[in-house]
Amino acid sequence: MPDHQLIKSWKITETLLERARHALPDSPAQHEHARVTLLKQYQEFLAHNELELALDTIEELGHLLSAHGGFWRDLERAAENMGLSGRLPALRKAFSDAPLKQPS
């Protein structure tokens, strides 16, 4: 059975990934099928505690949908929480390249 600290770390990562998912912009019609497919995969990975695979999938969605900066910061924090330091430079670049969010 996993220890308390590991479970806490998983919950933090899951929260960051879900926050990123909620920050995804609407998808253009031409990307709708891919968005639905990737979201389904993401949710399956999350349900099975395959957090790195969930990160991979939500990152792919972010690139597909041109996600804004906050999305990338949440993914950066999730990767950092998982100890995936090798992923941080690409996520930081995605953040710096992200389009500015338009006011609602």
N, C-alpha and C positions, 0 to 999 in steps of 0.2 A: 504494500500500500504506500502511495506517495506521501512524503512528509508535508507538514503544514506549509512550509515556506514554498515548496514546489507548487502546491495547489494555489497559493496566493499569487505566485508568479504567472501561472496559467490564466488565472482570472484577470489579472492586469492586462496581459497580452490580448485576451479575448475582448475585453472592454475597449482597448485601443483599436483593434481590428473592426469591431462593430461601429465604433464612432467614425472611423474612416469610411465604412460602407455607407453610413447615413449621410456622409458629406459628398458622396458621388453626385455629379451633375446628371441631369436627365440625359437620356441617350437619344441621339438622332435616329430617325427611322432605320437608316441603313445599318446601324449597329445593334438594333433591338434583339435580334436572334442571338448574337454573340453575348450580349449583356445577360440575357436570361440564362444561357448555358453556363457562363462563367459564374454567375451568382448561385446557381444550383450546385456547382462543384464546390464553390467556396463554403456554402452552408453544410455540405456533406463533410468536408474536411474539418470544419469547426465542430460539428456534432461528434466526430470521432477523435477530437483533440489532436488532430494533425495540423498544428498551428503554423509550422513553416510552409506547408502546402497551401494552407489558407492564405498566408501572407503572399505567396507566389501568385495565387489566383486573383486576389484583390489588387495586387500591384498591376497585373495585366489589365484588369478592368480600369484602373486609374489611367494607364497609358491610352487605352482604347477611347476613353471618354474625356480625355484632357482635363483631369481633376485639378482642382485648385490647391493652393499651398497647404492649407490645414490638413487636407487628406494626406499629403506626403509627410507632414510632420508626425501625424499619428502613426503612419507606417514606420517611420524612422524610430520612434519611441518603442514600438512593438518589437522591431528587430533588435534594438538595443537591449530590451528586457529579456529577449530570448538568447542574448549573447552572440548574435549574428553580426559581429563588428565588420566583417567583410562586405556586408550588404549596405552599410551606412553611406559610403561615398556615392553610390548610385542613387540612393534615396534622397540624399542632400542635393544632388544635381537635379533630380526631378523636381524638388521643391524650388530650387532657384530658377528653373526653366518654366515653372507652372504659370498658367495665365492668371491674371488678376481676377478676383471674383467681382462680378458686377453687383452693385447694390440692388437690393430687391425693391 
